[in-house]
Amino acid sequence: MPLLRLRFPLLSALLLSAVLARASTAALPAYRNPALPLETRADDLLRRLTLDEKLAFTHGASTFSTAGIPRLGIPERWMDDGPHGVREDVLRDSFDPANRHDDYVMCMPVLIDLASTWDPDAATAYGNVIGEEARMRGKDIMLGPGVNIMRTPINGRNSEYFGEDPYLAGRMAVGYIRAVQSHGVASCVKHFVGNDQETQRGSIDVEMDERTLHEIYLPPFKAAVQKGGVWAVMGAYNRFRGQYCCENDALLNGILKKHWGFKGIVISDWHAVHDTDGAVRGGLDVEMGTKRGDYDGFFMAGAFKAGLLSGKYPMSLLDDKVRRSLRVMIATGALDSREPGSICTPEHRAAALRVAEEGIVLLKNSGAALPLDAAKLHTIAVIGENATRLQAYGGDSARIKALYEVSPLEGILHRVGTSLNVITSPGYSSTTGTSPAMIAQALAAAKAADVAIVIGGLIRERPYDCEGMDRASLDLPWGQNDLIRAVVAANPHTIVVLVSGSPVAMDEAWLSRVPAVVEAWYGGSEAGNALAHVLFGDFNPSGKLPCTFPRKLSDSPAHALGAYPGKDGVEHYDEGLLVGYRWFDTKHIEPLFPFGFGLSYTTFAYSNLHVERLATDPDAVAKITIDVTNTGPRDGAEVAELYVHEEHPRLFRPEKELKGFQRVFLKRGETRTLTFLLPRQAFSYYDPVISGWVMDHGRFDILIGASSRDIRATATLDESTAAPRANPG
Ligand code: GLC
């Protein structure tokens, strides 16, 4: 060694540190040794646990934690909401805020806003923020993303999910989950399954057929598990086919753990457990809740222990549950050194702005009313409560104590500086509605301005966009239709900006007259800056609707069939596969704005669609290429959407189904060739007779376009002459 040290000091230092490191890990007990395989560490730790220590993993010990085991150096495991930011700390035994001063965080745009980007890379950037901020806040499990399907446009929690299409929801969830988990924080996909409304969520019994379950409601969860590698799944409050989801053997042990190979933990929603036997045998791993007095009163605590001691439950049942928790703990590095995390960094702010900008959907822009040219304006009027209302601290469990939140008005003022005269007027109030005096003041502002911008929509409080209740209607509340109608009559240059988390109906009386409409969603901390960048053309809007905006609620399938909100505690998903655009397209109903719709300040052309059947590729049956060209006056991003239609399916199928999409940025005049490799799964449907997926030997139309109703190119894949191939998983 001396000679080595003399001639190669760095090498010798490295060798020495490697030797010392090996010696140090070798001295560690196996479960603490990061050099050993996860299962080896879990086995070792499981062997060391007493019965009571094992039971500490099966239920909460405070509102958001499970107990640690100091004897073995096992820390408490901390969970927290929510999908678009790390919730403020609450008291140990309630949801009441702890009123700390060190738990301010980045408020990211709500998930339906993220879905509107159709940009999986944006989902990754988003998840990185959640992961880093969760680490900084000492959280081990983040309770998100939510991937329930928008079956009704008035679900109170639509803003927390990715819209009406399972493929889009799955693609966006995977990017989010992988990024969160890359920071040593487990993601917990929720709410498994069928929690697609808030009305009677704690008791409603959801009934649906097998195809609907496997083709619509399971796929985002399956993607989260099999493609996202999610470490936790939250069981939903509702019942499914008669059994509570957190006690549902078929869902948890059957589909999730056996068929999908899920190795992580199933956590209950808070107080979603109703029976020890059901939970223990049904596949629940961790019961959560709060304020039950002593936590030993949980179904998966004292009663479970009694059953183990009496021999009612084999110890193997407990060991499997605990092993899953140990896996998650070890996989997230809870026993090793982890990155410290960070809060509201420049990167986090940039990610929040990016998602908020990309998620904004331009719904109407006649006469190129937008973008506004500040140099050609003198006065603008900004009207509406949502111009100034801060939205982050709303939505119940999804509320975020934001370090900052730029309101739409602040964003506009910051953007225009002193170059413009900005007149403001509340226009309406979410507490008192619209008064003649408020309308008069708004009209005075509109008349005095070159352009009037009405910023309305909904709020993140019950009974609007909030957990615990569904909306009573699709309509814009508080007299906004009257307000907008009056404003556009006073000033034809009126822009309507909707700040909401779900679809709203729009009165034709004003929609036909305003030149521009923007859906801005709840854009989080950077909302106002993102909106201003779109309105003034610094950012060319590229967002596309992840959900259908119906003309009226009764056009929506669950409402048209009277299936919502259920009857006598049971809800039959009578619409089956025909959720969202699947219904509107199959039934030829004209929506107000279709799924996948969104305008740009430029234009795009699609050409040269080619479909090639792949005979030998193990992962794909078809290669699709298409050229997209920016044919307009400015650079911009387009989302090309690929739908599949089967011409003569053996079983009924919706008119078309989204099976691919790509977001591409194109400079003016630029053309890019997009390639889609479609697996058999993209052409298959679930056959309940064989409990598996089938791709017919038939003809499939490939439809590519700018929205579900704006198909720009079609081609056909003819499988009728193809040799049979193995069915997909
Ligand atoms: C709530 C929600 C769930 C949340 C949990 C903890 O009731 O349904 O999404 O993560 O409780 O707050």
Residues whose N, C-alpha, C, O or C-beta is under 5 A from the ligand:
A	BS01	GLC	D81 L143 D269 W270 S397
